[in-house]
C-alpha cells in the first residue's frame, strides 16, 4: 500500500519489492491512494477482509494510519511500515533508510562545503514522521554552527506534500522579502523541493555558487547535478529497501525460515513501543560517484539522463 504509483522513487521501489516477492513465491495485491489517508484506510480494510497475511504500508499520515494497524491487530494481520513510521500503535516492524542519518550526512556535506554563510532549510511535509527525523539529523549537525553565528538561517519551514511547486513559491517569496540577500546553501529534505528552490533562485539570478542537497536521487536531480546546479543527493537504494521489505513480509506471511539479507538491527519508538526495525544506510551521491553509487546497481537506467 503506497500513496503514489507515479513518482519515480516509488516506481523503482515497487519494482524491486515485486521482483523479490516473486522470487520468494509471494502473491502481492497492490493499492495506491494518491495521498488520500481516508482512502488508504478503506483500502486496508478491504485487504484485511480479503484475508491478507501481511500489510506493507507507506503511510500518508503517520498518526491516522494507526487506525489501520489497530484494525490489522484485531484480525491477526502483521503490518510493516515502509519508509514512514506509524505512531501510537502496536506496529510489528519498520523498514527504512535511516532518516536521521540522511539528515546528518546532508548537513555534514553542507558544513564541509559552506562552513559559513546564509542557509535556507526546507523540511518535508509536517504530517510525515520522516520530515522530523531528517530535520533532527540536519539540526544535530548544523546547530553548533548556528549557535556560534557561522551559519545564518535566513528561512526554514515545512513544505506541504514535499512539493516542488510549494518549495519554489516559498523560496521565491523569501528572496523577495530579503531583498535578494545572497544564499550560500539550501539544505532541503527532498530532491523535488531542492529543484523548486533552485528554480526560484535561478529566476532571481541568485543561484551563483549555492550548495544544495536533497534525497531520493530522482532523474531530474541527477541531471541537475551533472549540470552543476544541485550539488548532492542521497541515494536510498531501491534494491536494498525493496528486497529487505519483501523478505521480511514473506517470512511473516509464510511463518517459514526465509533468510533475511538484512538484519533487524535496531528499534524506533513510535509513541507506543520500540518497534523492531531494519535501518539501512544512505549513500551520498555527487557528480564524481554517480556511476558507481547508482547506475551500477542496475535499477535506474543511465539512458534516462539523456531524455
N, C-alpha and C positions, 0 to 999 in steps of 0.2 A: 504494500500500500504506500503510494507516494503522492505528492501533491502536483507533480509535473511529469509528463512524458514527452516534453518538447525541449527542455533545457539540456544542453549538450552534456553537462556533468551527470545528470540523472540518466540520460540515454546510455552513456557509456557504463555507468554503474550497473544499470539493469542488464546490459549485455553480458557482463562478467558474472553477475548473480545467476542469471538464467543458464549460462554456459556451465557453471559448476554444479548447479542443481540438476541439470540433465545428466551430467556425468555420474551423479550420485543416485539417479533414478527417482528424483522427487518431482511430483506434479505441482505446478505453480498456477495460481489464479491471480491475475493482476488487476489492481484497481487504482484509478487516478482521480483525484478530487479537485484539481485546479485551484488550490489554496482555500477551499471551502471546508472549514472544520466541521460543520454540521453534516455535510455530505460524507465526510470521512467517517464520522461515527455511524451513519446509516450503512455505509459500505462494510464496515467492520461487523456490524450486527448481521448483515446478510451472509458474510463469510462464516461467522460462528454458527448461524442456522444451517449452513450447508455442511457443517461438520469438519471444518479445517482443524488441523492439529496445532499449527503454529501460525501466528501473525507476525510478519516483519513490517514495521511501520515507520515511515518518515513523517513525523507528526507535524501538522500545520500549526497547532498551538500546544506548546509544552505543558500547559496547565489543563485545558479542557480535554486533552487526549487521555487524561487519567480515567475518564469515564469508560473509554474503550478497554483499558486494562482491567478495570473492575468488572466489566461485563465478561471479559475473557476469563478472569479468575473464577467466576461463578460457574463457568462452563468447561473448566479444566483445559483451557486453551493457553498455551505458552505465548508470551509476547516478547519479541526482540525489538527494542528501539534502535533504529538505524540512523546514525549520524546526528540525531536530535534526541536529547533526553526527554523523558516524560516525568513530570513532577508528582509528588504526593500520592503514590500508589505502590502496590506490591509488584513492581515491574520485575520480570525474570532476568533479562540481560540487556546490555547496552554495547553496541559495536560502533566505533568511530575512530577517525584520525583524531588524535589528542588536540582538542581545540585550544586549550590553554597554551600548549606547546607551539601551535601555529602562531598565536599572538606573540609569544616570546621570540620566535625565530624572525618574524617580520620586523618587530621592533628593534631587535639586535642589529639587523642589517641596516635599518634606518639610522640608528645611532652611529654605526660604523661609517656610513657614507655622509651623513649630515649630523655631526655631533653637536652643532649649534645651529640655531635658526628658528624660523617660524613654521609651525606644523598645523595641518588640518587633520583631525581624527574623525573617521567615519565608521560608526558601529553598524551592525546589521539590524534587522527588524527586532524591536524590543519584545515581541511575542515569542521569539525564538531563543531558547536557552543558550544556543551556540553563540549568539551575539554577545552575551555577557561573559561567556567563557573566553572567547577571543579577546574581548575588551580587557578582561582581567590579566591575560597574558601580556598584552601590549603595555598596559599601565605598570605592571610589575617591573618591566624593563625601563620604561620611559620616565617613571615618576621621580627618580633621583635627579635626572637632568631637568625635569620641570621645576622641581623644588629649588635647585641651585641656579635657576634662571638661564641655563644654557639653551633650553627649549622654551619658546613662547607658543602656547596653544592659542592660535587665532580663533579656532572654532572646533567644536565637537558636537556630534549629535547622532542619534539612531536614525536609520534610513528605512522607511516603511517598505516591506516586501523585498528588501535588499535590491531596490530598483535602480537601474542605470539612470532613468529619467529623473527620479526623485533626487538622486545624488547630484546630477548635473544642475538641477534647479537650485539646490541648496548652495552648492559651491559658487555658482554664478551670483547668487544673492550676496554671499559673503564677500566675494571680490568687489562688488559694487559698494557695499556698506563700508568696507575697509579702505575705500579709495584706492583699490588695486594694490594693496600692500604686498610686497614680494613674499611668495610662498616658497619655502625650501623643501618641504616634504608633505606628501599626502599618505598617511597611514590608514589604509582602507581595509575593511574586513572581507571584501569580496571583489573579484575581478570586474564584474559588471559595474559596481559602484565606482571602482577606480577609473574605468573608461569614461563614465559620466563626469567625474571630476576633471579628468584630462580634457574632455570636450569643453567643459566650462572654462578652464584656464586658457585653452587654445583660442577660444572665441574672444578672450580679453587680451590676447597676446602676452600671456603670463606663464607659459609653460617652460620657459628657458631654465635649464639645469634644475629641474624639480625631481626629487626622489619620489617614486610611487610604488605601492605594492598592493597585492590582493591575493585571493586564494581561489583555487579550482582549476587553474591552467586552461582556461577556455581558449578556443582557437583564436578569437578576435584579440585576446590579450597576448597570446603568443606572437601574433602579428605585430601588435603594438610594441612588444619588447624588441623584436627584430628591427622595428622602425625607430628605435631609440626614444620611445615615448614612455610607456610603462617600464619600470626598472626591473622588478622581480615579481614572480608569482609563487604560490605554494601549490605543489602537486600533491593531491590526495589520491594515491594510486588506486585506480578503478579495479584493477585485478586483485590487489591485496584486500581492499574492503569488500568487494563483491564475493570473492572466494571465501573469506573469513566468515561472512554472514551466512552464506549458503551452507557451509559446512556445519555451523552451529545449528541452523534451522533443521538441517537433515538429521543431525544427532538427536535433537529434541523430538522431531516428528516420528522417527522410527524407533527411538529408545535403543539404538544399537551403538556399536563401537566405531562410529565414524571418526576417523582420525582428523583432528584439528591441526591445520598448518600453523595456526597462531594461537598462543596460549591465552587463557583468561588471566590477564596479568595485572589486574587492579580492580578497584571499585570506585564508583562515583555516587555521591549522596544526592538523592532526588527529593529530599524533604521528608521522606517516609522511611527509607532504608538505604544502606550501602548496596548499590546494585552491582552485581558481578559484571565486569566489563572487559572487553578486548580493546585496548587503547593502542592505536597504531601510530607510527611516526610520520610526520610531514616531511616533504622534500622541498628545499628551496631551489627554485629554478631561475636562471638568468640566461642571458644570450649565449654564454660560453658552454653551459652544460645541458642545454635543452635536448640535444640529440640523445645523450646517454640517460638522462633522467626521465624522459618521457617517451620519445619515439621508439627507443629500444625495447620497451615493454610490449609494443605491438598492438595497443588498443586504440590509440589516436593515430590517424593516418597523416603522415607528414605532407602528403599531397593536398590536404585540406588547407594548408597555409597558402597554396597557390591560387585558391579560388577567390 
